[in-house]
Amino acid sequence: MYTRVSRSGGRTYLQLVEAYRDADGKPRQRVVANLGRLDQLTPARLDPLINGLERALGRTRAPAKPVEYESSRAFGDLFALTELWNELGFDTALRRALRSSRRQFDAEVLLRVMVFNRLCDPQSKLGVLRWLETVSMPGVAEAVDHDQLLRAMDALMDAPMAVEEALCGQLRPLIDQSLSVVFYDLTTIRAPGESEVAGDLRRYGRRKEGGVGRQFVLGVVQTAEGLPLMHTVSEGNIAETRTFKPMLERVLERFAVERMIVVADRGLLSLDNIAEIEALCEASARRIEFILAVPARRYGELAETVIAADADRGPGETRYEGHRLIVSHDPEAAARQRAQRRERLDALMREGERLAAKLDRQEAGEVSRGRRASDRGAYARFYRMVAEAEMTRFIDLDFEADLFHFSENRQAIERAEALDGRLVLITSVEDLDADEIVARYKALADIERGFRVLKSDIEIAPVYHRLPDRIRAHALICFLALVLHRVMRMRMKANGSPCSPQRALELLSRIQKHRVEIDGKAFEGISRIDPEQRDIFEALALPGPAKQRV
């Protein structure tokens, strides 16, 4: 079989001809196909036929030009996050809340870029631009610049109430409207810087992780299932108790829950807060109850009541200020607290004895280098050490005596040991037994895990923005990242997946998009999806990219 050029009526044709022998054995030819007029046959029409014939024979034709490959880009993790983002309705809700005819860019897309970056590879705003060069993000076709990212953050603060309402509107269907247990806690976020601006949120305060520095305070409200509902941003030196009422008012405004049980940690308890909860309950005509931990500093005034509530064989219970007082005892924690106290006391007593021995040797006539020691100086130095160790209750110093003298306060030590390992809760909830009350409070530890995710995986701190609205926008971006992280965790846990959200995103990022140019034509595709990656998509209840056109 071969091709032949033939002429007819002044035109030239290309034909496909087959040679054969007839019954008498004579050679003959017959036209199998007319491929068309030669002057109208272009490479675009003939190349598919030629390539098909070569593939049928197992041959590959060398391209006329060298094949050009672009760098592969991470795709699978961003595809999954985009599907989750859209499924939760954040795309339409935020686009509606951020709609403006003045902006020449899509603020929702840029917000999504910054949220996904927090989950995949936390970077500064300039770092986001470098990260975008290494990934293929669905829905992001145009180049993004630094100014657009900052303007998108400003767009969030142009209509903060609309944005909050849009987000809460998407989360409402995910919570129980008849009874919701919500957890509330605060953490501090480092925000270094020396300059001052109007309404500055950065204040010097004591950090949760220890030390003093410039910071702001982030509060998070989440459900018992671990779903973050909303967040608050306050000045870095604000008293925790002052944030409680505004938080409750916002939750009641955003979520029409018939009955709410608020669980909060020690720093948020005050008698004023309890009165505010009761007033809000009457004003809203809704049932608002609380489970609050009593701060350890209040144990002294409640000592007799706490000790009287026998908690050695299980949570004990008594009444205080008209509410239930639940006392739980942990023997292991008690043993650790006693050992730590004893270790600090012994170290202080040794130092006190060393000072006293030095004074005795000096009194006996021994001469030593340096300034002459005095009993008043020993008192001042030892008291400073005791105060720094927060042990003034357990060591008595007789400042009236002429000679340096100190002793352990055995009564205070025994009283503290009687309270070691005890968790004291005050609650207005009457229809849960003491064990359930303690379990509800201990579930508050999950919000601490959320704070660790914010500070480690999402890297919310340190924050170098100065303007209050930029700080609030940064906090909102990180909060949205936390919501996606928690939804991923909830789905994967419900479907029995052993992967954490971080591990899942890492595995999905290995699904990469590739682009190659052959003979001037561009071809795109994604890498093969392995069984482990396919299992992650199933655990997240999301379609895999193989079902999408790429």
Secondary structure, DSSP 4 states (H G I P E B T S, - for coil): -EEEEEEETTEEEEEEEEEEE-TTS-EEEEEEEEEEEGGG--HHHHHHHHHHHHHHTT--PPPSS--EEPPPEE-HHHHHHHHHHHHTTHHHHHHHHT--SS-SS-HHHHHHHHHHHHHHS---HHHHHHHHTTB--TT--S---HHHHHHHHHHHHHSHHHHHHHHHHHHGGGS-SSEEEEEEEEEEEE---S---TT---EEEE-TTSSEEEEEEEEEEEETTS-EEEEEEEETT--GGGGHHHHHHHHHHH---SEEEEEE-GGG--HHHHHHHHHHHHHHTSEEEEEEEPPGGGTTTTHHHHHHS--TTS-EEEEETTEEEEEEE-HHHHHHHHHHHHHHHHHHHHHHHHHHHHHHHHHTT---SSSPP-HHHHHHHHHHHHHHTT-TTTEEE-TTSSS--EEE-HHHHHHHHHHTTEEEEEE---SS-HHHHHHHHHTTHHHHHHHHHHHTTS---S----SHHHHHHHHHHHHHHHHHHHHHHHHHHHTT----HHHHHHHHTTSEEEEEEETTEEEEEEPPPPHHHHHHHHHTT---GGGS--
